[in-house]
Amino acid sequence: MDFGNKQQKDEGEKVFKIQPIEAETEKASKLNPFSSKGPAVQQDMPQQEGTKAERLAKKEAMNSK
């Protein structure tokens, strides 16, 4: 009797299934590089702190350590 071998073949065939093509097209449309929105940019950029002389003094103080 070869029932065990037949059962193994049936289980093996269940592993491989055909995937729907529609799922790939949905994924491709989401990952399309030409439909990207661009880089993320902050809406309100903070102003520079202090005057140029104060920034240079702070830079030199930090670099002297």
C-alpha positions as CSV (number, residue, x, y, z in Angstrom):
1,M,0.0,0.0,0.0
2,D,1.3,3.4,-1.0
3,F,-1.0,5.7,0.8
4,G,1.7,7.4,2.8
5,N,3.6,8.4,-0.3
6,K,0.4,9.8,-2.0
7,Q,-0.4,11.8,1.1
8,Q,3.1,13.3,1.1
9,K,2.7,14.4,-2.5
10,D,-0.7,16.0,-1.8
11,E,0.8,18.0,1.1
12,G,3.7,19.0,-1.0
13,E,1.5,20.3,-3.8
14,K,-0.4,22.5,-1.3
15,V,2.8,24.4,-0.5
16,F,3.1,25.9,-4.0
17,K,0.2,28.1,-4.9
18,I,-0.3,30.6,-7.6
19,Q,-0.2,34.2,-6.3
20,P,-2.6,36.7,-7.7
21,I,-1.0,39.3,-10.1
22,E,-3.1,42.1,-8.7
23,A,-1.3,42.1,-5.4
24,E,2.0,42.8,-7.1
25,T,0.6,45.7,-9.1
26,E,-0.8,47.3,-6.0
27,K,2.5,47.0,-4.3
28,A,4.3,48.4,-7.3
29,S,2.0,51.4,-7.5
30,K,2.8,52.2,-3.9
31,L,6.5,51.9,-4.4
32,N,6.7,53.7,-7.7
33,P,9.6,56.2,-7.4
34,F,8.0,58.7,-9.9
35,S,5.0,59.2,-7.6
36,S,6.9,60.2,-4.5
37,K,6.1,63.4,-2.7
38,G,9.6,64.6,-2.3
39,P,11.9,65.1,0.7
40,A,10.5,65.9,4.1
41,V,11.1,69.6,4.9
42,Q,10.2,71.4,8.1
43,Q,7.5,74.0,7.7
44,D,9.0,76.5,10.2
45,M,12.8,76.5,10.4
46,P,14.2,78.0,13.6
47,Q,16.2,81.2,13.3
48,Q,19.9,81.4,14.0
49,E,20.7,82.0,17.6
50,G,22.7,85.1,18.4
51,T,24.8,87.3,16.2
52,K,27.6,86.1,14.0
53,A,30.3,87.2,16.5
54,E,28.5,85.3,19.3
55,R,28.3,82.1,17.1
56,L,32.0,82.4,16.3
57,A,32.9,82.8,20.0
58,K,30.7,79.8,20.9
59,K,32.3,77.7,18.1
60,E,35.8,78.5,19.2
61,A,35.0,77.8,22.8
62,M,33.6,74.4,21.9
63,N,36.6,73.6,19.6
64,S,39.2,74.6,22.2
65,K,38.3,71.7,24.5
